[in-house]
Amino acid sequence: MDCIISAGGIPEEEDLLYEYTQGRPKALLDMAGKPMVQWVVDALTGAKSIDHIILVGLQPEDGITSPKLTDILPDQGSLVGNMVAGAERALEYNPNAYHVVMATADIPTITAEMVDGLIAQCTDPTVDVYYTVVERSLMEARFPNSKRSYVHLTDGDLAGGDIHIGNPKLAHTQRELAEELLKNRKSALKQIRKIGFGLFVKLLLRRLSLREAEERISKSLNLKGKAVLARHAELGMDVDKPFQLEICRQALLPRDK
């Protein structure tokens, strides 16, 4: 399976990470001696399930390396644009591909074993999108001060992950919807309200289960989607704020020695 990493985005002055990036891409933030995105690339390189890595949002001179890194494409201006560009390139390698891995560059604590484990959970070729979620208990046990945002369902509190698996052809057929959902990706309430008011009300009343949400959203979007409970909190531990940056730096220190 091929993987697309979206590594675009340069924090602006009002962004809390600007102090650390100073006009450079967020993906190149130093993490225990190497760029944040290199940790992600290294994990994917070590994953037995990954064939090619397509990196979107940086330049070759940024120095990101891997024997599986086949393409470095320029930033397309948005997360969706980056994923579309990556999906197009993945389809050039394999026009019949029914799944690719889609990851962001700010999850540096993932490992090859975690990637292979996730892919092993997502083997049904008829599923259009596997959406990774992390249980609150798992996240807070591993990263107790991470302050993630959670959706409150009848079967638990869940945070969205940052590595998913989907059909690359959807990059075009569902682009408008993807742009809307990704714009509000930090607010589950806004996402579900976009999909359906009834679902939104049930979520507010905490009467919505994960499986019901999965079924109703799939029907509403006319695709087959499936939520995947991550076995590792690292799949949802992204870096959006300085304190999360420091959490990840500390988590990586033992692996760097």
C-alpha positions as CSV (number, residue, x, y, z in Angstrom):
1,M,0.0,0.0,0.0
2,D,1.2,3.5,-0.7
3,C,1.1,6.4,1.7
4,I,0.5,10.1,1.3
5,I,2.0,12.5,3.9
6,S,0.6,16.0,4.0
7,A,3.5,18.2,5.3
8,G,2.4,21.7,4.1
9,G,1.7,24.6,6.3
10,I,3.8,27.5,7.6
11,P,2.6,28.9,10.9
12,E,1.8,32.6,10.7
13,E,2.7,35.2,13.4
14,E,-0.5,34.8,15.3
15,D,0.0,31.0,15.5
16,L,1.3,29.8,18.9
17,L,3.9,27.7,17.1
18,Y,5.4,30.7,15.2
19,E,7.9,31.2,17.9
20,Y,9.3,27.8,17.1
21,T,9.0,27.8,13.4
22,Q,9.9,31.5,12.5
23,G,8.6,31.3,9.0
24,R,9.6,27.7,8.2
25,P,7.3,24.8,7.7
26,K,5.8,23.2,10.8
27,A,6.8,19.8,9.5
28,L,10.5,20.7,9.9
29,L,10.2,21.5,13.6
30,D,13.1,19.9,15.5
31,M,12.2,16.7,17.3
32,A,14.9,15.0,19.4
33,G,17.5,15.9,16.7
34,K,15.7,15.5,13.5
35,P,12.7,17.2,11.7
36,M,9.3,16.1,12.9
37,V,8.2,14.8,9.5
38,Q,11.3,12.6,9.3
39,W,10.1,10.7,12.4
40,V,6.8,10.0,10.5
41,V,8.7,9.1,7.3
42,D,10.9,6.7,9.3
43,A,8.0,5.0,10.8
44,L,6.3,4.5,7.4
45,T,9.6,3.3,5.9
46,G,9.9,0.6,8.5
47,A,6.3,-0.5,8.0
48,K,6.2,-3.8,6.0
49,S,2.8,-2.8,4.6
50,I,4.0,0.4,2.9
51,D,5.4,0.4,-0.6
52,H,5.8,4.0,-1.7
53,I,5.8,7.3,0.3
54,I,4.5,10.4,-1.4
55,L,5.4,13.6,0.6
56,V,3.4,16.7,-0.3
57,G,4.2,20.2,1.0
58,L,8.0,20.4,1.2
59,Q,10.9,20.7,-1.2
60,P,13.7,18.2,-2.0
61,E,16.3,20.5,-0.5
62,D,14.6,20.2,2.9
63,G,16.5,17.0,3.2
64,I,13.8,14.4,4.1
65,T,15.1,11.0,3.1
66,S,13.9,7.4,2.8
67,P,14.4,4.5,0.4
68,K,10.6,4.4,0.0
69,L,10.2,8.1,-0.6
70,T,9.4,8.2,-4.3
71,D,7.9,11.8,-4.6
72,I,8.2,15.2,-3.0
73,L,5.5,17.4,-4.3
74,P,5.1,21.2,-3.5
75,D,2.5,22.5,-1.2
76,Q,-0.9,22.8,-2.9
77,G,-2.2,25.4,-0.4
78,S,-4.5,23.2,1.7
79,L,-4.6,19.8,3.4
80,V,-7.2,18.6,0.9
81,G,-5.2,19.9,-2.1
82,N,-2.1,18.1,-0.8
83,M,-4.1,14.8,-0.4
84,V,-5.6,15.2,-3.9
85,A,-2.1,15.7,-5.4
86,G,-0.8,12.7,-3.5
87,A,-3.8,10.6,-4.5
88,E,-3.2,11.4,-8.2
89,R,0.4,10.3,-7.9
90,A,-0.5,7.1,-6.1
91,L,-3.0,6.2,-8.8
92,E,-0.2,6.7,-11.4
93,Y,1.7,3.9,-9.5
94,N,-1.3,1.7,-9.2
95,P,-4.5,2.8,-11.1
96,N,-6.4,-0.1,-9.5
97,A,-5.5,0.8,-5.9
98,Y,-8.5,0.7,-3.6
99,H,-6.7,2.0,-0.5
100,V,-3.9,4.4,0.4
101,V,-2.7,5.5,3.8
102,M,-3.2,9.3,4.5
103,A,-1.2,10.8,7.3
104,T,-0.2,14.2,8.6
105,A,3.4,15.2,9.2
106,D,2.8,16.1,12.9
107,I,2.4,12.7,14.5
108,P,6.1,12.0,15.2
109,T,5.6,9.4,18.0
110,I,4.1,6.7,15.7
111,T,6.2,3.6,14.9
112,A,6.4,1.1,12.1
113,E,4.6,-1.5,14.2
114,M,1.7,0.8,14.8
115,V,1.3,1.5,11.1
116,D,1.3,-2.2,10.2
117,G,-1.1,-2.8,13.0
118,L,-3.5,-0.2,11.8
119,I,-3.4,-1.5,8.2
120,A,-4.1,-5.0,9.5
121,Q,-7.4,-3.7,10.9
122,C,-8.4,-2.2,7.5
123,T,-8.5,-5.0,5.0
124,D,-12.0,-4.8,3.5
125,P,-11.6,-3.5,-0.1
126,T,-15.3,-2.4,-0.2
127,V,-14.8,0.2,2.5
128,D,-14.2,3.6,1.0
129,V,-12.8,5.3,4.1
130,Y,-11.4,3.9,7.4
131,Y,-11.4,6.7,9.9
132,T,-9.2,6.3,12.9
133,V,-10.4,7.3,16.4
134,V,-8.7,7.1,19.8
135,E,-10.4,6.3,23.0
136,R,-10.0,9.0,25.8
137,S,-8.8,6.4,28.3
138,L,-6.0,5.2,25.9
139,M,-5.0,8.8,25.0
140,E,-4.8,10.0,28.6
141,A,-3.0,7.0,29.8
142,R,-0.2,7.5,27.3
143,F,-0.3,11.4,27.1
144,P,-2.1,12.6,30.2
145,N,-1.6,16.3,29.5
146,S,-2.3,16.3,25.8
147,K,-5.7,18.1,26.1
148,R,-7.3,16.5,23.0
149,S,-10.8,17.3,21.9
150,Y,-13.3,14.5,22.3
151,V,-16.7,13.5,20.9
152,H,-19.0,12.1,23.6
153,L,-20.7,9.0,22.4
154,T,-22.8,6.4,24.3
155,D,-19.9,4.0,24.1
156,G,-17.2,6.4,25.2
157,D,-15.3,9.6,24.5
158,L,-13.3,9.6,21.2
159,A,-10.7,11.8,19.6
160,G,-10.0,11.8,15.9
161,G,-6.8,10.2,14.7
162,D,-4.3,11.7,12.2
163,I,-3.7,8.7,10.0
164,H,-6.5,7.2,7.9
165,I,-7.0,4.8,5.0
166,G,-9.1,5.5,2.0
167,N,-9.9,5.0,-1.6
168,P,-7.6,7.5,-3.6
169,K,-10.4,8.0,-6.2
170,L,-12.5,9.8,-3.6
171,A,-10.0,12.7,-3.6
172,H,-11.9,14.0,-6.7
173,T,-15.5,12.7,-6.2
174,Q,-15.8,13.9,-2.6
175,R,-13.4,16.9,-2.7
176,E,-16.0,19.6,-1.8
177,L,-17.2,17.6,1.2
178,A,-13.6,16.8,2.3
179,E,-12.7,20.5,2.2
180,E,-15.6,21.4,4.5
181,L,-15.0,18.6,7.0
182,L,-11.2,19.2,7.1
183,K,-11.8,22.9,7.6
184,N,-13.7,22.0,10.8
185,R,-11.6,18.9,11.7
186,K,-10.9,20.3,15.2
187,S,-14.6,20.6,15.9
188,A,-16.6,17.3,15.8
189,L,-19.8,19.2,16.5
190,K,-19.4,21.3,13.3
191,Q,-18.6,18.2,11.3
192,I,-21.6,16.3,12.3
193,R,-23.9,19.3,12.0
194,K,-22.7,19.6,8.4
195,I,-23.7,16.0,7.8
196,G,-27.1,16.1,9.4
197,F,-29.1,18.0,12.1
198,G,-30.7,14.8,13.5
199,L,-27.3,13.3,14.1
200,F,-26.1,16.6,15.6
201,V,-28.9,16.6,18.1
202,K,-28.3,13.0,19.2
203,L,-24.7,13.9,19.7
204,L,-25.5,16.9,21.9
205,L,-27.8,14.7,24.0
206,R,-25.2,12.0,24.2
207,R,-27.5,9.4,22.6
208,L,-25.3,8.6,19.6
209,S,-23.3,5.4,19.4
210,L,-20.2,5.0,17.3
211,R,-21.8,2.4,15.0
212,E,-24.9,4.5,14.5
213,A,-22.8,7.5,13.6
214,E,-20.8,5.3,11.2
215,E,-23.9,3.9,9.5
216,R,-25.8,7.2,9.2
217,I,-22.8,9.2,8.0
218,S,-22.0,6.5,5.4
219,K,-25.6,6.7,4.2
220,S,-25.6,10.5,4.1
221,L,-22.4,10.7,2.1
222,N,-23.2,7.8,-0.2
223,L,-20.0,5.9,0.7
224,K,-19.0,3.1,2.9
225,G,-17.1,4.4,5.9
226,K,-15.9,2.6,9.0
227,A,-14.5,3.9,12.3
228,V,-11.4,2.1,13.5
229,L,-10.5,2.1,17.2
230,A,-6.8,2.8,17.3
231,R,-4.7,0.5,19.5
232,H,-2.1,3.2,20.1
233,A,-2.7,6.7,21.3
234,E,0.3,7.9,19.1
235,L,-2.0,7.7,16.1
236,G,-3.9,10.7,17.4
237,M,-1.1,12.6,19.2
238,D,-0.5,15.5,16.8
239,V,1.4,18.8,17.4
240,D,-0.8,21.9,17.2
241,K,0.4,23.8,20.3
242,P,3.7,24.4,22.0
243,F,2.9,22.2,25.0
244,Q,2.1,19.3,22.6
245,L,5.4,19.9,20.9
246,E,7.2,19.5,24.2
247,I,5.2,16.4,25.1
248,C,6.3,14.7,21.8
249,R,9.9,15.9,22.2
250,Q,10.0,14.3,25.6
251,A,8.3,11.1,24.4
252,L,11.0,10.8,21.6
253,L,14.1,11.4,23.7
254,P,14.5,7.7,24.8
255,R,14.3,6.5,21.2
256,D,17.0,9.0,20.2
257,K,19.6,7.7,22.6
